Amino acid sequence: MTILAHTLGTGDSYNFIMTTEKVDKAGPFFEKIKMDPTTRLFSSFSQAGLEVSMSRVYLGIHFRYDSEEEHKLGTKIGEYAHQNYLKPVNNTN
């Protein structure tokens, strides 16, 4: 989500809708179940990223602490990648 914020040049504040039709019932080796509702409205990339991280807690796969730290680390990695690897393309035609 950090990379999207930088790529779109909007900073963290950005309204968008994420649609997910089906998810794994209890992990990748389980059947899929229909989401209700199928769409979620977010006002920032960090809000969406944190919700994705916390979804693992709701599935019973991780503890809250793990997901919060995972989100912080993912943000740091995104910042590092943006600063060190993602450079503008020079379009000289």
TAFEN-V165159 format. One record per residue. N is the residue number from 1. PSI is psi as a letter, one per 40 degrees, with the letter a starting at -180 (999 if undefined). NEAR is the number of other ideal C-beta (glycine too) atoms within 12 Angstrom. D_LAST is the distance of its C-alpha to the last C-alpha in whole Angstrom. Layout:
n:N psi:PSI near:NEAR d_last:D_LAST
n:N psi:PSI near:NEAR d_last:D_LAST
//
This chain:
n:1 psi:d near:31 d_last:31
n:2 psi:d near:31 d_last:30
n:3 psi:d near:21 d_last:27
n:4 psi:d near:25 d_last:26
n:5 psi:d near:26 d_last:27
n:6 psi:d near:24 d_last:25
n:7 psi:d near:19 d_last:22
n:8 psi:e near:18 d_last:23
n:9 psi:f near:13 d_last:23
n:10 psi:e near:17 d_last:27
n:11 psi:a near:16 d_last:29
n:12 psi:d near:25 d_last:32
n:13 psi:h near:15 d_last:33
n:14 psi:h near:25 d_last:32
n:15 psi:h near:16 d_last:34
n:16 psi:i near:21 d_last:33
n:17 psi:h near:14 d_last:35
n:18 psi:h near:24 d_last:36
n:19 psi:h near:14 d_last:38
n:20 psi:h near:20 d_last:40
n:21 psi:d near:13 d_last:42
n:22 psi:i near:14 d_last:44
n:23 psi:i near:23 d_last:45
n:24 psi:h near:17 d_last:47
n:25 psi:d near:15 d_last:50
n:26 psi:f near:15 d_last:51
n:27 psi:i near:16 d_last:48
n:28 psi:e near:12 d_last:46
n:29 psi:e near:8 d_last:49
n:30 psi:i near:14 d_last:51
n:31 psi:i near:12 d_last:50
n:32 psi:i near:15 d_last:48
n:33 psi:i near:16 d_last:49
n:34 psi:h near:12 d_last:48
n:35 psi:i near:17 d_last:46
n:36 psi:h near:11 d_last:48
n:37 psi:i near:12 d_last:46
n:38 psi:e near:15 d_last:43
n:39 psi:i near:13 d_last:41
n:40 psi:h near:20 d_last:41
n:41 psi:h near:16 d_last:39
n:42 psi:i near:24 d_last:38
n:43 psi:e near:18 d_last:37
n:44 psi:i near:23 d_last:35
n:45 psi:d near:30 d_last:33
n:46 psi:d near:25 d_last:36
n:47 psi:d near:23 d_last:39
n:48 psi:d near:28 d_last:37
n:49 psi:d near:30 d_last:37
n:50 psi:d near:26 d_last:41
n:51 psi:d near:23 d_last:42
n:52 psi:d near:25 d_last:41
n:53 psi:d near:29 d_last:42
n:54 psi:d near:22 d_last:45
n:55 psi:d near:25 d_last:45
n:56 psi:d near:26 d_last:47
n:57 psi:d near:21 d_last:50
n:58 psi:d near:16 d_last:50
n:59 psi:e near:20 d_last:50
n:60 psi:e near:14 d_last:53
n:61 psi:d near:19 d_last:50
n:62 psi:i near:20 d_last:50
n:63 psi:i near:16 d_last:52
n:64 psi:d near:18 d_last:50
n:65 psi:d near:14 d_last:50
n:66 psi:d near:16 d_last:48
n:67 psi:d near:25 d_last:45
n:68 psi:d near:19 d_last:45
n:69 psi:d near:18 d_last:44
n:70 psi:d near:24 d_last:42
n:71 psi:d near:30 d_last:40
n:72 psi:d near:19 d_last:40
n:73 psi:d near:17 d_last:39
n:74 psi:d near:24 d_last:36
n:75 psi:d near:27 d_last:35
n:76 psi:d near:15 d_last:35
n:77 psi:d near:19 d_last:33
n:78 psi:d near:26 d_last:30
n:79 psi:d near:21 d_last:30
n:80 psi:d near:16 d_last:30
n:81 psi:d near:18 d_last:27
n:82 psi:d near:22 d_last:25
n:83 psi:d near:14 d_last:26
n:84 psi:e near:10 d_last:26
n:85 psi:d near:12 d_last:23
n:86 psi:h near:17 d_last:21
n:87 psi:i near:11 d_last:18
n:88 psi:i near:10 d_last:15
n:89 psi:h near:8 d_last:12
n:90 psi:h near:6 d_last:9
n:91 psi:g near:5 d_last:6
n:92 psi:h near:5 d_last:4
n:93 psi:999 near:4 d_last:0
//
